[in-house]
Amino acid sequence: MMQLDDLSEMNNLTTLELSYNNLTVNADLNLSSIPNISILKLVSCYLKTIPAFLRYQSGLTTLDLSDNQIQGSEPNWIWELENLQNLNVSHNFLTDFEGPLQNLSSNLAVLDFHHNQLRGPLPVFPKTAAYVDYSNNNFSSSIPVEIGGYLPNIFYVSLANNRFHGRIPDSICNASSLQVLDFSHNNISGTIPHCLITSKMFVVLNLRQNNLSGPIPDIFPASCALKTLDLHGNILEGQIPKSLANCSTLEVLDLGNNQITDGFPCSLENISTLRVLVLRNNNFHGNIGCPKTNGTWQILQIVDLAFNRFNGILPAKCFKTWEAMMHDEDKADSEENHLRYEVLKFAPKYYQDSVTVTSKGLAMELVKILTLFTSIDFSSNHFQGEIPKELFDFKALHVLNISNNALCGQIPPSIGNLKQLESLDLSNNSLQGEIPTELASLNFLSVMNLSFNELVGRIPTGTQIQSFPNSSFIHNKGLCGAPLTAICSEVSPASGGAPRTERNVNLACEVHWDLVSAEVGLVFGLGSIIVPLLFWKKWRMRYCQFLDKILCRIFPQLSHEFERHGGKTYRVLSKIVLLASLSYFASELGRSAGTARDRATFTSPTSSAVNASLNHVLFGVVDTLNSGRV
């Protein structure tokens, strides 16, 4: 416990910082005799309340009481400190604000109230505010319609992780200086206001995990300054805007968990600053990669294309340009070790990018994206062919997931190059051959899944491999050895006594296009005839009339009748002809089987009486036809 009584005699004291010293500060005393304090920082000092003596500190400019245990209401007098510019009471237990907050004379530029328990409607911002953070509270109102009217000088606004609802007010467009807008993790609905897209000032636009719908407006300006566009977890549809290519400094693009239908975004291929690309769980389709370019996204470090409808082979040429994944961690530039954007320079404040990645079977939100962290997730698509060897040149890769595809071929021995790999998932493919022994040398590998493939042979021995459960290897009929219960013999039963060569494995990946083309041609040929007959009555009638005309010409001696359809008269075969034809075919089938009596029996033997009657009628018709009396 530290008492502040001894400070009462320090009349010239202007700055007091006691933060992060594991001290319990007793501030329940009157320090009005120290009128010159301008900077006071008591971070993590186990304070229970806001010290009352501060109301007399008229010269106070910076007050930081964050990471304490302050409860109750924010006192109204704190807004009356005319020189106070920087206020930080984040990470406390404040529940509300004391008294009305309209018409305040505060000159606050920085307000940081994140991670409290504040509730009710959103309070009015001081017009001098440049940085406002009310994230991670319990606000549950709609965003005030007039919010843009008191944001003339603001650079940063975060209302993330609350329960705000309703639409984003159009008045937000009046905040002409706004650079960072974070409304993520709320219940905001409606469409994205066009002014949020056309602004030339925005550096960060984060609207993730809301209920926004409609398309992303295709009106990004030519001088777009965006570094982060995060629209993850909404109900957005349509395509990726072509004008997004104007954002030449874009670093983070997260459109995951929406309903966007488009191909791979090759329109963004010239954005050399892109580090994070998340298209997870949409309706993207077609091949990936941009074949007409020699260099795309050299510093790309996180790629998530999972749960889409991408197909084709994995593009080896494209992987050669992802240079950031190829460098060893020891060689990487770690001076700035995570992605962030400096909002204020006079009072250093940063926006920290975040992204959700699936690693080790769990979805994790990386609040700080390390520039050294790399991840590839191509799972749950329709990729086929062999795994490109270029994929195993990514020496800095931490997470690789290409499960739930149609990949075949062998696991290349070059997988041993992935020295930083922590999570590997190749399950639910058609991979063949043996597990390369180089896999046992990956010392950081803590999660691995090779199940549901066609792997054979002995599981490599080694401390790392043997530590995985048998579920990592199940449903590979040819695998044996620990941790599986199958015992290896000298000749693997799955190999049939012959070793599996690379040529044999590659044959399984080949597609017999001649058979495929024949089947496709047959389907389309039959479809072009059958579909019109099933669904268009006019076509069906004309087809039957055409057949009747042909039969009338072939068998002119047969009887005909006339039918009227649509005001026209048509000459058709009489129904008795059809019955006679049926008898004729039945008799021909019976003749090939044996006797003349067997020839007439073409129904079930259990209904002999019915058969006899029907046969009698049919033979009468046949005799009539033969005698020429029809």
C-alpha positions as CSV (number, residue, x, y, z in Angstrom):
1,M,0.0,0.0,0.0
2,M,1.4,3.3,-1.0
3,Q,0.2,6.6,0.6
4,L,0.3,9.8,-1.4
5,D,0.5,12.0,1.7
6,D,4.2,12.6,1.2
7,L,3.5,14.2,-2.2
8,S,1.5,17.0,-0.7
9,E,4.7,19.0,-0.1
10,M,5.9,18.7,-3.7
11,N,4.4,22.0,-4.9
12,N,6.2,21.9,-8.3
13,L,5.3,18.3,-9.2
14,T,3.9,18.2,-12.7
15,T,4.2,14.6,-13.7
16,L,3.4,11.5,-11.6
17,E,3.6,8.0,-13.1
18,L,3.3,4.9,-10.8
19,S,1.9,2.4,-13.3
20,Y,2.7,-1.3,-13.5
21,N,4.7,-1.5,-10.2
22,N,2.4,-3.9,-8.4
23,L,1.5,-1.1,-6.0
24,T,-1.8,-0.5,-4.3
25,V,-2.3,3.2,-4.3
26,N,-4.5,4.9,-1.7
27,A,-5.8,8.0,-3.4
28,D,-8.5,8.9,-0.9
29,L,-7.0,12.1,0.2
30,N,-6.9,15.8,-0.7
31,L,-4.0,16.9,-2.9
32,S,-5.4,20.2,-3.7
33,S,-2.1,21.7,-2.5
34,I,-0.5,20.3,-5.6
35,P,-2.1,22.5,-8.3
36,N,0.4,21.9,-11.1
37,I,0.0,18.2,-11.9
38,S,-0.5,18.0,-15.7
39,I,0.2,14.2,-16.3
40,L,-1.1,11.5,-13.9
41,K,-0.8,7.8,-14.7
42,L,-1.9,5.3,-12.2
43,V,-2.3,2.3,-14.4
44,S,-2.9,-1.1,-12.6
45,C,-2.7,0.4,-9.1
46,Y,-5.8,-1.4,-7.8
47,L,-7.9,1.7,-7.6
48,K,-11.5,1.2,-6.6
49,T,-12.8,4.7,-7.4
50,I,-11.7,7.7,-9.4
51,P,-9.7,9.9,-6.9
52,A,-11.8,12.8,-5.8
53,F,-8.9,15.2,-5.5
54,L,-8.6,15.2,-9.3
55,R,-11.6,17.6,-9.6
56,Y,-9.3,20.4,-8.3
57,Q,-6.5,19.7,-10.8
58,S,-7.4,22.4,-13.3
59,G,-4.0,22.0,-15.1
60,L,-4.4,18.3,-15.7
61,T,-3.9,17.4,-19.4
62,T,-3.4,13.6,-19.3
63,L,-5.2,11.2,-17.0
64,D,-4.6,7.4,-17.3
65,L,-6.5,5.2,-14.8
66,S,-6.8,2.2,-17.0
67,D,-6.6,-1.4,-15.8
68,N,-7.9,-0.8,-12.3
69,Q,-11.0,-1.9,-10.4
70,I,-13.0,1.3,-10.7
71,Q,-16.7,0.7,-10.4
72,G,-19.9,2.7,-10.6
73,S,-20.5,5.9,-12.6
74,E,-18.1,8.2,-14.4
75,P,-18.3,11.5,-12.4
76,N,-19.7,14.5,-14.3
77,W,-17.0,16.9,-13.0
78,I,-14.3,15.1,-15.1
79,W,-15.8,16.7,-18.2
80,E,-15.4,20.1,-16.6
81,L,-11.6,19.9,-16.5
82,E,-10.9,22.5,-19.2
83,N,-7.3,21.5,-19.9
84,L,-7.9,17.7,-19.9
85,Q,-7.1,16.4,-23.4
86,N,-6.3,12.7,-22.8
87,L,-8.6,10.5,-20.7
88,N,-8.1,6.7,-20.4
89,V,-10.2,4.7,-18.0
90,S,-10.3,1.5,-20.0
91,H,-10.3,-2.0,-18.5
92,N,-12.4,-1.1,-15.4
93,F,-16.0,-1.8,-14.3
94,L,-17.7,1.5,-15.0
95,T,-21.4,1.1,-15.7
96,D,-22.8,4.5,-16.7
97,F,-22.2,8.2,-16.8
98,E,-23.2,10.6,-14.1
99,G,-25.7,13.3,-15.1
100,P,-26.4,14.8,-18.6
101,L,-23.6,15.1,-21.0
102,Q,-25.0,17.8,-23.4
103,N,-23.4,21.2,-23.7
104,L,-20.2,20.2,-22.0
105,S,-17.2,22.5,-22.1
106,S,-14.7,19.7,-22.3
107,N,-11.7,20.0,-24.6
108,L,-11.0,16.2,-24.6
109,A,-9.2,14.9,-27.7
110,V,-8.7,11.3,-26.6
111,L,-11.5,9.3,-24.9
112,D,-10.7,5.7,-24.2
113,F,-13.5,3.8,-22.3
114,H,-13.1,0.3,-23.9
115,H,-13.5,-2.8,-21.8
116,N,-16.0,-1.5,-19.2
117,Q,-19.6,-2.3,-18.5
118,L,-21.2,0.9,-19.8
119,R,-24.8,0.5,-20.9
120,G,-27.7,2.5,-22.3
121,P,-27.6,4.9,-25.2
122,L,-24.3,6.2,-26.7
123,P,-23.2,9.4,-25.0
124,V,-22.5,12.6,-26.9
125,F,-18.9,13.0,-28.0
126,P,-17.1,16.3,-27.3
127,K,-16.6,18.3,-30.5
128,T,-12.9,18.4,-29.9
129,A,-12.6,14.6,-29.9
130,A,-10.1,13.1,-32.3
131,Y,-10.0,9.5,-30.8
132,V,-13.1,7.8,-29.3
133,D,-13.1,4.2,-28.2
134,Y,-16.3,2.8,-26.6
135,S,-15.6,-0.8,-27.7
136,N,-16.3,-3.9,-25.5
137,N,-19.1,-2.5,-23.4
138,N,-22.8,-3.2,-23.0
139,F,-24.4,-0.4,-25.1
140,S,-27.6,-1.6,-26.7
141,S,-29.2,1.3,-28.5
142,S,-29.2,2.3,-32.1
143,I,-26.4,4.6,-33.3
144,P,-27.6,8.2,-33.0
145,V,-28.9,9.6,-36.2
146,E,-27.0,12.8,-35.6
147,I,-23.7,11.2,-34.8
148,G,-21.9,12.8,-37.7
149,G,-22.8,16.3,-36.4
150,Y,-20.4,16.0,-33.5
151,L,-17.5,14.3,-35.3
152,P,-16.0,17.3,-37.1
153,N,-12.4,16.6,-36.2
154,I,-12.4,12.9,-35.3
155,F,-9.9,10.4,-36.7
156,Y,-10.8,7.2,-34.9
157,V,-14.2,5.8,-33.7
158,S,-14.6,2.3,-32.3
159,L,-18.0,1.0,-31.1
160,A,-17.0,-2.6,-31.6
161,N,-18.3,-5.5,-29.4
162,N,-21.5,-3.9,-28.2
163,R,-25.1,-4.5,-29.0
164,F,-25.8,-1.5,-31.3
165,H,-28.6,-2.2,-33.8
166,G,-30.4,-0.4,-36.6
167,R,-28.7,1.1,-39.7
168,I,-25.5,3.1,-40.0
169,P,-26.7,6.7,-40.1
170,D,-26.0,8.7,-43.3
171,S,-24.8,11.5,-41.1
172,I,-21.6,9.6,-40.6
173,C,-20.6,11.0,-44.0
174,N,-20.2,14.4,-42.3
175,A,-17.1,13.1,-40.4
176,S,-14.8,14.3,-43.2
177,S,-11.6,13.6,-41.2
178,L,-12.5,10.0,-40.1
179,Q,-9.8,7.5,-40.9
180,V,-10.6,4.5,-38.8
181,L,-14.2,3.3,-38.3
182,D,-14.8,0.1,-36.3
183,F,-18.4,-1.0,-35.8
184,S,-17.6,-4.7,-35.7
185,H,-19.4,-7.3,-33.6
186,N,-22.8,-5.6,-33.3
187,N,-26.3,-6.2,-34.7
188,I,-26.2,-3.4,-37.3
189,S,-28.4,-4.1,-40.4
190,G,-29.2,-2.5,-43.7
191,T,-26.7,-1.8,-46.5
192,I,-23.3,-0.2,-46.5
193,P,-23.6,3.6,-46.9
194,H,-22.0,4.7,-50.1
195,C,-20.0,7.5,-48.4
196,L,-18.1,4.9,-46.5
197,I,-16.8,3.5,-49.8
198,T,-16.2,6.8,-51.6
199,S,-14.3,8.4,-48.8
200,K,-10.7,9.3,-49.7
201,M,-9.7,9.5,-46.0
202,F,-10.6,6.0,-44.7
203,V,-7.6,3.8,-43.8
204,V,-9.5,1.2,-41.9
205,L,-13.2,0.1,-42.4
206,N,-14.2,-2.7,-40.1
207,L,-17.8,-3.8,-40.2
208,R,-17.3,-7.5,-39.4
209,Q,-19.9,-9.7,-37.6
210,N,-23.0,-7.6,-38.2
211,N,-26.2,-8.2,-40.3
212,L,-25.3,-6.0,-43.3
213,S,-26.8,-7.1,-46.6
214,G,-26.8,-6.2,-50.3
215,P,-23.8,-5.9,-52.5
216,I,-20.5,-4.0,-51.8
217,P,-20.8,-0.7,-53.6
218,D,-18.5,-0.7,-56.6
219,I,-17.5,2.9,-56.2
220,F,-14.0,2.9,-54.5
221,P,-12.3,6.1,-55.5
222,A,-9.2,6.3,-57.7
223,S,-7.3,7.8,-54.7
224,C,-8.5,5.1,-52.2
225,A,-6.4,5.0,-49.1
226,L,-7.7,1.8,-47.5
227,K,-5.3,-0.4,-45.7
228,T,-7.9,-2.7,-44.0
229,L,-11.3,-3.7,-45.3
230,D,-13.0,-6.2,-43.0
231,L,-16.6,-7.2,-43.9
232,H,-16.4,-10.7,-42.5
233,G,-19.6,-12.4,-41.1
234,N,-22.4,-10.4,-42.8
235,I,-25.0,-11.3,-45.4
236,L,-23.3,-9.5,-48.3
237,E,-23.8,-10.8,-51.8
238,G,-22.9,-10.0,-55.4
239,Q,-19.3,-9.8,-56.6
240,I,-16.0,-8.3,-55.3
241,P,-16.1,-4.7,-56.7
242,K,-13.7,-4.2,-59.6
243,S,-13.0,-0.7,-58.3
244,L,-11.4,-2.2,-55.2
245,A,-8.3,-2.5,-57.3
246,N,-7.9,1.3,-56.8
247,C,-7.0,0.6,-53.1
248,S,-3.3,0.2,-54.0
249,T,-2.2,0.2,-50.3
250,L,-4.6,-2.5,-49.1
251,E,-3.0,-4.9,-46.6
252,V,-6.0,-6.8,-45.1
253,L,-9.0,-7.9,-47.1
254,D,-11.5,-10.1,-45.2
255,L,-14.8,-11.0,-46.9
256,G,-15.3,-14.4,-45.2
257,N,-18.6,-15.8,-44.2
258,N,-20.8,-13.9,-46.6
259,Q,-22.8,-14.9,-49.7
260,I,-20.5,-13.4,-52.4
261,T,-20.6,-15.2,-55.7
262,D,-17.5,-14.6,-57.8
263,G,-14.3,-16.0,-59.2
264,F,-10.8,-15.6,-57.8
265,P,-10.1,-11.9,-57.4
266,C,-7.4,-11.5,-60.1
267,S,-8.5,-7.9,-60.4
268,L,-6.5,-7.2,-57.2
269,E,-3.3,-8.7,-58.6
270,N,-1.5,-5.4,-58.7
271,I,-2.0,-4.6,-55.0
272,S,1.6,-5.5,-53.9
273,T,0.9,-4.6,-50.3
274,L,-1.7,-7.3,-49.6
275,R,-0.8,-9.4,-46.6
276,V,-4.2,-11.0,-45.6
277,L,-6.7,-12.5,-48.0
278,V,-9.8,-14.2,-46.4
279,L,-12.6,-15.4,-48.8
280,R,-13.7,-18.2,-46.5
281,N,-17.3,-19.7,-46.7
282,N,-18.8,-17.9,-49.7
283,N,-19.8,-19.0,-53.2
284,F,-16.5,-18.4,-55.0
285,H,-15.8,-20.7,-57.8
286,G,-13.4,-21.6,-60.7
287,N,-9.7,-21.9,-60.7
288,I,-7.4,-19.9,-58.4
289,G,-4.3,-18.0,-59.3
290,C,-3.7,-15.3,-61.9
291,P,-1.9,-17.1,-64.8
292,K,-1.3,-13.9,-66.9
293,T,0.9,-12.3,-64.3
294,N,4.5,-13.0,-63.2
295,G,4.3,-11.5,-59.7
296,T,1.3,-11.4,-57.4
297,W,1.2,-10.6,-53.7
298,Q,4.8,-11.0,-52.7
299,I,4.2,-10.3,-49.0
300,L,1.0,-12.3,-48.7
301,Q,1.1,-14.2,-45.3
302,I,-2.5,-15.4,-44.6
303,V,-4.7,-17.0,-47.3
304,D,-8.1,-18.5,-46.4
305,L,-10.2,-19.9,-49.3
306,A,-11.9,-22.6,-47.3
307,F,-15.5,-23.7,-47.9
308,N,-16.0,-22.4,-51.4
309,R,-16.4,-24.1,-54.8
310,F,-12.9,-23.5,-56.2
311,N,-11.7,-26.3,-58.4
312,G,-8.9,-27.3,-60.8
313,I,-5.3,-27.9,-59.9
314,L,-3.4,-25.8,-57.3
315,P,-1.3,-23.3,-59.3
316,A,2.4,-23.9,-58.8
317,K,3.3,-20.7,-60.7
318,C,1.2,-18.6,-58.4
319,F,2.9,-20.0,-55.3
320,K,6.3,-19.0,-56.6
321,T,5.4,-15.3,-56.1
322,W,4.3,-15.6,-52.4
323,E,7.8,-14.8,-51.2
324,A,6.9,-13.9,-47.6
325,M,6.1,-17.5,-46.9
326,M,9.5,-18.7,-48.1
327,H,11.7,-16.8,-45.7
328,D,13.0,-18.4,-42.5
329,E,11.8,-16.7,-39.4
330,D,15.3,-15.9,-38.4
331,K,15.7,-13.9,-41.7
332,A,12.4,-12.1,-41.4
333,D,12.3,-8.5,-40.6
334,S,10.9,-8.3,-37.1
335,E,11.3,-4.6,-36.3
336,E,7.5,-4.1,-36.7
337,N,6.2,-7.5,-35.6
338,H,2.5,-7.0,-36.1
339,L,0.2,-5.1,-38.5
340,R,-1.0,-1.8,-37.0
341,Y,-1.9,1.7,-38.0
342,E,-0.8,4.7,-36.1
343,V,-3.9,7.0,-35.6
344,L,-2.4,9.7,-33.4
345,K,1.1,10.9,-33.2
346,F,0.9,13.4,-30.4
347,A,-0.7,10.7,-28.1
348,P,0.4,7.5,-29.7
349,K,-2.7,5.4,-30.5
350,Y,-2.8,2.5,-32.8
351,Y,-5.4,0.4,-34.6
352,Q,-4.5,-3.3,-34.4
353,D,-5.7,-5.5,-37.2
354,S,-7.3,-8.8,-36.3
355,V,-8.3,-11.9,-38.3
356,T,-9.8,-15.3,-37.5
357,V,-7.8,-18.3,-38.6
358,T,-8.4,-22.0,-38.1
359,S,-5.3,-23.6,-36.6
360,K,-5.0,-26.9,-34.8
361,G,-8.6,-27.6,-35.4
362,L,-9.8,-24.5,-33.6
363,A,-11.0,-21.1,-34.9
364,M,-8.8,-18.4,-33.2
365,E,-9.0,-14.7,-33.5
366,L,-5.6,-13.2,-33.9
367,V,-6.1,-9.8,-32.3
368,K,-2.6,-8.8,-33.3
369,I,-1.5,-10.1,-36.7
370,L,2.2,-10.9,-36.5
371,T,4.0,-10.3,-39.7
372,L,5.9,-13.5,-39.0
373,F,2.7,-15.6,-38.9
374,T,1.8,-17.4,-42.1
375,S,-1.2,-19.6,-42.9
376,I,-2.8,-21.4,-45.9
377,D,-6.3,-22.9,-45.8
378,F,-7.7,-24.3,-49.0
379,S,-9.9,-26.9,-47.3
380,S,-13.4,-27.9,-48.4
381,N,-13.2,-27.1,-52.1
382,H,-13.0,-29.2,-55.2
383,F,-9.2,-29.0,-55.9
384,Q,-7.8,-32.0,-57.7
385,G,-4.5,-33.2,-59.1
386,E,-1.2,-33.5,-57.2
387,I,0.0,-31.2,-54.4
388,P,2.5,-28.9,-56.1
389,K,6.1,-29.2,-54.8
390,E,6.3,-25.4,-54.7
391,L,3.9,-25.5,-51.8
392,F,6.6,-27.1,-49.7
393,D,9.1,-24.3,-50.3
394,F,7.2,-22.2,-47.7
395,K,9.8,-22.5,-45.0
396,A,8.0,-19.9,-42.8
397,L,4.6,-21.5,-43.0
398,H,2.9,-22.2,-39.7
399,V,-0.5,-23.6,-40.7
400,L,-1.4,-25.7,-43.8
401,N,-4.9,-27.1,-44.4
402,I,-5.9,-28.6,-47.8
403,S,-8.3,-31.2,-46.4
404,N,-11.6,-32.2,-48.0
405,N,-10.6,-31.9,-51.6
406,A,-9.9,-34.4,-54.4
407,L,-6.1,-34.2,-54.3
408,C,-4.2,-37.3,-55.3
409,G,-0.6,-38.4,-55.8
410,Q,2.1,-38.7,-53.2
411,I,3.1,-36.5,-50.3
412,P,6.4,-35.1,-51.5
413,P,9.5,-35.7,-49.3
414,S,10.1,-31.9,-49.6
415,I,7.4,-31.5,-46.9
416,G,10.4,-31.7,-44.5
417,N,11.3,-28.1,-45.6
418,L,8.4,-26.7,-43.5
419,K,10.4,-26.4,-40.4
420,Q,8.0,-23.8,-38.8
421,L,4.9,-25.9,-39.4
422,E,2.6,-26.3,-36.4
423,S,-0.6,-27.6,-37.9
424,L,-1.0,-29.9,-41.0
425,D,-4.3,-31.3,-42.3
426,L,-4.3,-33.4,-45.5
427,S,-7.3,-35.5,-44.6
428,N,-10.2,-36.5,-46.8
429,N,-8.4,-36.6,-50.1
430,S,-7.1,-39.4,-52.3
431,L,-3.4,-39.2,-51.5
432,Q,-1.4,-42.4,-52.1
433,G,1.9,-43.9,-51.5
434,E,3.9,-43.9,-48.3
435,I,4.2,-41.2,-45.6
436,P,7.6,-39.6,-46.2
437,T,10.0,-40.1,-43.3
438,E,10.9,-36.4,-43.5
439,L,7.6,-35.6,-41.8
440,A,9.1,-36.9,-38.6
441,S,11.7,-34.1,-38.6
442,L,9.1,-31.3,-38.1
443,N,9.7,-30.5,-34.5
444,F,7.1,-27.8,-34.1
445,L,4.2,-29.9,-35.5
446,S,1.6,-30.3,-32.8
447,V,-1.5,-31.2,-34.9
448,M,-1.6,-33.5,-37.9
449,N,-4.4,-35.3,-39.8
450,L,-3.7,-37.7,-42.7
451,S,-7.0,-39.7,-42.2
452,F,-9.3,-40.8,-45.0
453,N,-6.8,-41.1,-47.8
454,E,-5.2,-44.1,-49.6
455,L,-1.8,-44.1,-47.9
456,V,0.1,-47.3,-47.5
457,G,3.2,-48.7,-45.8
458,R,4.7,-48.2,-42.3
459,I,4.1,-45.0,-40.4
460,P,7.5,-43.4,-39.9
461,T,8.9,-43.8,-36.4
462,G,9.9,-40.8,-34.4
463,T,8.9,-39.0,-31.3
464,Q,6.9,-36.4,-33.1
465,I,4.9,-38.8,-35.3
466,Q,4.2,-41.3,-32.5
467,S,2.7,-38.6,-30.3
468,F,-0.3,-38.2,-32.6
469,P,-3.5,-40.2,-31.9
470,N,-4.6,-43.0,-34.2
471,S,-7.4,-40.7,-35.5
472,S,-4.7,-38.9,-37.4
473,F,-4.2,-42.0,-39.6
474,I,-7.5,-43.9,-39.7
475,H,-9.2,-45.0,-42.9
476,N,-6.0,-45.6,-44.8
477,K,-6.3,-49.3,-45.4
478,G,-2.7,-49.8,-46.4
479,L,-1.1,-48.0,-43.3
480,C,0.4,-50.0,-40.5
481,G,2.5,-49.5,-37.4
482,A,2.0,-47.4,-34.3
483,P,-0.2,-45.6,-33.3
484,L,-2.4,-47.9,-35.4
485,T,-3.1,-51.4,-34.3
486,A,-2.3,-52.9,-37.7
487,I,1.0,-54.8,-37.7
488,C,3.3,-54.3,-40.6
489,S,4.5,-57.4,-42.5
490,E,7.5,-57.4,-44.9
491,V,5.1,-57.1,-47.9
492,S,2.2,-54.7,-47.4
493,P,-1.2,-56.4,-48.3
494,A,-2.4,-53.2,-49.8
495,S,0.4,-53.3,-52.3
496,G,-0.4,-56.7,-53.6
497,G,3.2,-57.8,-53.3
498,A,4.4,-55.2,-55.7
499,P,5.9,-51.9,-54.7
500,R,4.0,-48.7,-55.6
501,T,6.0,-46.6,-57.9
502,E,5.6,-42.9,-58.6
503,R,4.3,-43.9,-62.1
504,N,1.6,-46.1,-60.6
505,V,0.5,-43.3,-58.3
506,N,0.4,-40.7,-61.1
507,L,-1.8,-42.9,-63.2
508,A,-4.5,-42.6,-60.5
509,C,-4.5,-38.8,-61.0
510,E,-4.9,-39.0,-64.7
511,V,-8.4,-38.2,-66.1
512,H,-9.7,-40.2,-69.0
513,W,-11.1,-37.3,-71.0
514,D,-12.2,-39.5,-73.9
515,L,-14.6,-41.3,-71.6
516,V,-15.7,-38.1,-70.0
517,S,-16.4,-36.5,-73.3
518,A,-18.4,-39.5,-74.5
519,E,-20.5,-39.5,-71.4
520,V,-21.1,-35.7,-71.5
521,G,-22.0,-35.9,-75.2
522,L,-24.5,-38.7,-74.5
523,V,-26.1,-36.8,-71.7
524,F,-26.5,-33.6,-73.7
525,G,-27.7,-35.5,-76.8
526,L,-30.5,-37.3,-74.9
527,G,-31.3,-34.2,-73.0
528,S,-31.8,-32.1,-76.1
529,I,-34.5,-34.5,-77.3
530,I,-36.1,-35.7,-74.0
531,V,-36.3,-32.3,-72.1
532,P,-38.4,-30.5,-74.8
533,L,-40.8,-33.5,-75.0
534,L,-41.3,-33.6,-71.2
535,F,-41.8,-29.9,-70.6
536,W,-43.3,-28.4,-73.9
537,K,-46.7,-29.7,-74.9
538,K,-46.6,-28.2,-78.4
539,W,-43.3,-30.0,-79.1
540,R,-44.8,-33.3,-77.7
541,M,-47.8,-33.0,-80.0
542,R,-45.8,-32.2,-83.1
543,Y,-43.4,-35.1,-82.4
544,C,-46.3,-37.6,-82.1
545,Q,-47.9,-36.2,-85.3
546,F,-44.6,-36.6,-87.1
547,L,-44.3,-40.2,-86.1
548,D,-47.9,-40.9,-87.2
549,K,-47.2,-39.5,-90.6
550,I,-44.2,-41.8,-91.0
551,L,-46.1,-44.9,-89.9
552,C,-49.0,-44.0,-92.3
553,R,-46.6,-43.9,-95.2
554,I,-44.9,-47.1,-94.2
555,F,-48.1,-49.0,-93.7
556,P,-50.7,-47.5,-96.1
557,Q,-52.9,-50.6,-95.9
558,L,-53.6,-49.9,-92.2
559,S,-56.7,-48.1,-90.9
560,H,-56.5,-44.4,-90.0
561,E,-58.6,-42.0,-88.2
562,F,-58.7,-38.2,-88.0
563,E,-58.2,-36.1,-84.9
564,R,-58.6,-32.3,-84.4
565,H,-56.1,-30.2,-82.4
566,G,-56.0,-26.4,-82.4
567,G,-58.5,-26.1,-85.2
568,K,-56.5,-28.5,-87.5
569,T,-57.3,-32.1,-88.6
570,Y,-54.6,-34.7,-88.5
571,R,-54.5,-38.3,-90.0
572,V,-53.3,-40.7,-87.3
573,L,-53.1,-44.4,-86.7
574,S,-56.2,-45.9,-85.0
575,K,-55.8,-47.2,-81.5
576,I,-56.4,-50.8,-82.6
577,V,-53.2,-50.6,-84.6
578,L,-51.3,-49.8,-81.5
579,L,-52.9,-52.9,-79.8
580,A,-52.0,-55.0,-82.7
581,S,-48.4,-53.8,-82.7
582,L,-48.2,-54.8,-79.0
583,S,-49.4,-58.3,-79.8
584,Y,-47.0,-58.6,-82.7
585,F,-44.0,-57.8,-80.5
586,A,-45.3,-60.1,-77.7
587,S,-45.6,-63.0,-80.1
588,E,-42.1,-62.4,-81.5
589,L,-40.7,-62.5,-78.0
590,G,-42.5,-65.7,-77.3
591,R,-41.4,-67.4,-80.5
592,S,-37.8,-66.9,-79.5
593,A,-38.5,-68.5,-76.2
594,G,-40.2,-71.7,-77.4
595,T,-43.8,-72.8,-78.3
596,A,-46.6,-70.8,-79.8
597,R,-48.6,-71.0,-76.6
598,D,-45.6,-69.6,-74.6
599,R,-45.5,-66.9,-77.3
600,A,-48.8,-65.4,-76.0
601,T,-47.9,-65.6,-72.3
602,F,-46.1,-62.3,-71.4
603,T,-47.8,-61.5,-68.1
604,S,-47.4,-62.9,-64.6
605,P,-48.3,-66.7,-64.4
606,T,-50.4,-66.0,-61.3
607,S,-53.0,-64.2,-63.5
608,S,-53.6,-67.0,-66.0
609,A,-57.3,-66.2,-66.6
610,V,-56.6,-62.6,-67.4
611,N,-53.8,-63.8,-69.7
612,A,-56.0,-66.1,-71.6
613,S,-58.6,-63.4,-72.2
614,L,-56.0,-60.9,-73.3
615,N,-54.2,-63.4,-75.5
616,H,-57.5,-64.3,-77.2
617,V,-58.2,-60.7,-78.0
618,L,-54.7,-60.0,-79.2
619,F,-54.6,-63.1,-81.5
620,G,-58.0,-62.0,-82.9
621,V,-56.5,-58.7,-83.8
622,V,-53.5,-60.3,-85.3
623,D,-55.6,-62.6,-87.4
624,T,-57.7,-59.7,-88.6
625,L,-54.6,-57.8,-89.6
626,N,-53.3,-60.8,-91.5
627,S,-56.5,-61.4,-93.4
628,G,-56.7,-57.7,-94.5
629,R,-60.1,-57.0,-92.9
630,V,-58.9,-54.0,-90.8
